[in-house]
Amino acid sequence: MTTPAKNTICLWYKGGAEEAARFYADTFPDSFVGAVLRAPGDFPSGKKGDVLTVEFTVMGIPCLGLNGGPAFTQSEAFSFQVATTDQAETDRYWNAIIAHGGQASACGWCKDKWGVSWQITPVVLTRAIADPDPAAAKRAFDAMMDMTKIDISAIEAALRG
C-alpha cells in the first residue's frame, strides 16, 4: 500500500465504487485506479470480502471511493468541473457520462450513473462570462442559461452579439 495523499476527496457510493473508478480512469486523462481494499469482515452495507474502498485519481485529483451503502447520497453540492478546450472534448466527456447511464442537467452539468455531478465547462465559456464588456458577458451568460450541454459556437456568437 502506498502512502496516501495528504488530502483526498472521499466519495460515498451506495455500491459500485470500483466500477465508477474504472469508468473515470477510462474516460478522463491523468486518471487511474489504485488500491482496491476488501472488507475484512461484514459491515452494514456489505459482507466480508466485498469491495470496501477504492483509491483512484481523476484528472490528477486523488480520490477514495467508499461503498458505504444507501445512508447518504451524492448531491450537486459537490461536483467535478472539467475545463475543456473545444467542442469535440466537451462532447466526448459529456457523451461518455450520459451514455454510461448518466443524466443531463443544465448549464453544462450532468450526473454520472452513481449520482456524482460533473460540470463539463469549455474554457471559452469561463472567459466569456468574465469578459470585461458587461453586455457581452451577460449575452454569453444568458445563452448558457438556456443550454444543457454547452455549445461553444453559440457562446461565441452570443459574445459577439
Residue pairs with C-beta under 8 A, 6 or more apart in sequence:
1 35
2 34
2 35
4 55
4 62
5 62
7 62
8 55
8 62
8 63
8 64
9 61
9 62
9 63
9 64
10 63
10 64
10 65
10 66
11 17
11 20
11 63
11 64
11 65
11 66
11 74
11 78
11 116
12 66
12 68
12 72
12 73
12 74
13 20
13 65
13 66
13 67
13 68
13 114
14 45
14 67
14 68
14 69
14 70
14 73
14 114
15 45
15 46
15 67
15 69
16 67
16 113
16 114
17 51
17 53
17 54
17 65
17 66
17 67
17 114
18 33
18 36
18 51
18 54
18 65
20 54
20 65
20 112
20 114
20 116
21 33
21 54
21 56
21 63
21 65
22 33
23 100
23 112
24 31
24 56
24 58
25 31
25 32
25 33
25 56
25 57
27 93
27 96
27 97
28 58
28 59
28 82
28 93
29 59
30 57
30 59
30 60
31 56
31 57
31 58
31 59
32 56
32 57
33 54
33 55
33 56
34 54
34 55
34 56
34 57
35 53
35 54
35 55
36 51
36 53
36 54
36 55
37 51
37 52
37 53
37 54
37 55
38 48
38 49
38 50
38 51
38 52
39 46
39 47
39 48
39 49
39 50
39 51
39 52
40 48
41 48
42 48
43 50
43 52
44 69
44 71
45 67
45 68
45 69
45 70
45 71
46 52
46 67
46 69
50 67
51 67
52 66
52 67
53 64
53 65
53 66
53 67
54 64
54 65
55 62
55 63
55 64
56 63
56 64
56 65
57 63
58 80
59 80
59 82
61 80
73 115
74 111
74 114
74 115
74 116
74 117
75 115
75 117
76 105
76 109
76 117
78 116
78 117
79 109
79 116
79 117
79 118
79 119
80 116
80 117
80 118
80 119
81 118
81 119
81 121
82 93
82 118
82 119
82 120
82 121
83 121
83 122
83 123
83 126
84 90
84 93
84 120
84 121
84 122
84 123
85 122
85 123
86 122
86 152
87 122
87 151
87 152
87 153
90 120
90 122
90 149
90 150
90 152
91 149
93 118
93 120
94 104
94 110
94 120
94 149
97 110
97 111
97 112
97 118
97 120
98 104
98 110
100 112
100 113
101 112
101 113
102 110
102 111
102 112
102 113
103 110
103 111
104 110
104 148
104 149
105 111
105 117
105 148
106 145
106 147
106 148
107 144
107 145
107 147
107 148
107 150
108 119
108 120
108 121
108 122
108 125
108 144
108 147
108 149
108 150
109 117
109 118
109 119
109 120
110 117
110 118
110 120
110 149
111 117
111 118
112 118
120 149
120 150
121 150
122 150
122 152
122 155
124 152
124 155
124 156
125 140
125 144
125 150
125 152
125 155
128 136
128 137
128 140
128 141
128 155
128 156
128 158
128 159
129 137
129 140
129 141
129 144
130 137
131 137
131 140
131 159
135 161
136 159
136 160
136 161
139 158
139 159
139 161
140 155
140 158
140 159
142 158
143 154
143 155
143 157
143 158
144 150
144 155
147 154
